[in-house]
Amino acid sequence: MTKRLLAALVIGTAAMLSACGSTQVPGTEPMAPVNPQPPDFREITTAPQAEGGGTCDVEGSLRPGAQPKPGAMPPGSTMAAIVANGRVRVGVDQNTYLFGFRNPSTGELEGFDIDVAREIARDLFGDPNKVELRSVTASERIPALQNKQVDMIVRTFSATCERRKSVDFSSVYYEATQQILAVRNSGIASGADLAGKRVCVVHGTTSPAPLFTLPQRPKVLGVSNWTDCLAALQQGHVDAISADYPILVGLVAQDRNLEIVGETIGTGAYAVGVPKGTDDLVRFVNGVLDRMRADGTWRAIYTKRLADLGPPPNPPVPKYTG
């Protein structure tokens, strides 16, 4: 008896038993889909605010003052409360290779953002390991700060005028451009080729915004994490992915059948997010970032974590507005 015929008989028998109101026969339970869609896979029909959109100065931040010594934070400050807790709680990613991912060999979270978080812990405590890394999705970043689940977010987080209504930001510590990722020889070579195509992005990011400005907008589909986008592309649920260039490089490292194509369609500028109204913490974090730029730490982290992107550039110049 062929496997196809056996399958047909099993399905037919199950259908008859169901019609008769009988209990399902063991072994005839519905099988899980062979090619399931990623979790939270749905169309995005409204564009978020683009980076640089609005009337505020999205990259401006507060100038650091005299930086306190580790473990000796000013009494009553936001930093003193963090030190009193014994750990700084930082919202990070665990699904974006190069920036925040779980090393399968060690089980530890690693990446450029993770190292930035550890440098902040170093200047708070004198110990880079006094950090509690909490995995959050992109759409959970602002609620995690508002609900005091974390002290700060270091997770490819770009400031926008809309986001600044809810949280505050440090100076920019990484700049990126947004591009397109597709299967090699797919016929997609630019933004113009996305017309009528399905493009994957992550909910809660600014990545959908540039896609809505294309002359012929593609169908924009969102998921929870960039690795879900990778799975969706591999399984044929989407035709392309659009994200910041270093994120796409991380996806290519996981699947060499993919290639980054086309022109830049957007920009990204990552900053540390902190609870609204914690000006002292903003100034402290900016002091940490200034120290990293000056003493070579930023370039050392870049060389260690982002070597796939090429030689380290100069770190972004901070823009202080107060």
Residue, then its C-alpha position, 0 to 999 in steps of 0.5 A: m500500500t502506498k503512503r499516499l493511499l494510506a494517508a487518504l484512507v486515514i483521512g477518510t476514516a477520520a472524517m467518517l468517525s467525526a461524522c458519526g460523532s465517534t471519538q477520534v482514533p489515536g494516531t489520526e490527530p491533525m498534523a502540525p503544518v509543515n510550513p507554519q507562519p511565524p508568530d504574530f505574522r500580520e500585515i501592517t497597513t499604517a506606516p509608523q513615524a519615520e526616523g527624522g520625521g516630525t519637528c523635534d530634534v531626534e538626535g539631540s540629547l543632554r550634555p553629560g556633566a562631571q561623571p561620578k566614580p563607579g559605586a559613588m552615585p549622587p545621593g537621591s539620583t536615578m543612578a544611586a537607586i540602580v546601584a542600590n539594587g545591585r544590578v542595572r536591568v537592561g532590555v536587550d535583544q536575543n534574536t539579532y545576530l551581531f547586536g544582541f543574540r544568544n551564543p549557542s555554544t555558551g548560552e550567553l547573550e552577546g553582541f554590540d548592544i550587549d557590550v554597550a550595556r556592560e560598559i554602562a554597568r562598568d561605570l555604575f558599579g566598576d563591574p561590567n557583569k553587574v547587569e541583568l539582561r532582559s530580552v524584550t521585543a521591539s514592540e515591548r521596548i517602550p512599555a518595558l520602560q514605562n512599567k519600570q521592568v527595566d532601567m534602560i533599553v539598549r536594543t537597536f533603538s532609534a529616537t523619533c519624535e513620537r517615541r520621545k513623547s514617551v521615553d528619553f534618549s541618550s546621544v547616538y552610539y551607532e548609525a545605520t542605513q536601511q536596505i533590502l534583503a532577498v534571495r539570490n537571483s530572485g529578480i529583486a534588485s531595488g526598491a522599485d522591484l518590490a512593487g506587488k511583493r511581500v516584504c517582512v519587517v518587525h513590529g515596533t520598529t521604524s523599518p516599515a516607514p520607508l516602504f510606504t514611501l515607495p512609488q508602488r508600495p509592497k505588501v508590508l508584513g510584520v513579525s516579532n523578531w528579525t529571525d522570524c523574518l528570516a524564517a518567513l523568507q526561507q519558507g516563502h511567506v515573504d519575498a524580501i526583508s527590509a531592515d538596517y544594513p547591519i541587521l541584514v548582514g547578520l541574516v546573510a551570515q545565517d543564510r548565504n543564499l540571501e543577498i543585500v540589494g538596492e539603494t539605501i531607502g532609510t536611515g537608523a541612529y541607535a541610542v539608549g532609551v531611558p524612562k521619561g524625565t530621568d535627565d540625570l540618567v541621560r547625562f550619565v549614560n552620555g558620559v559613558l558613551d563619551r568615555m567609550r568614544a574617547d578611550g577606544t572602547w567603542r572602536a574595540i567593541y566594533t572590531k570585536r562584534l561588527a567586523d563583518l561590516g568592515p573596518p571600524p568607522n569613527p563613532p557617531v559625534p554626539k549632538y548635545t542640545g542642553 
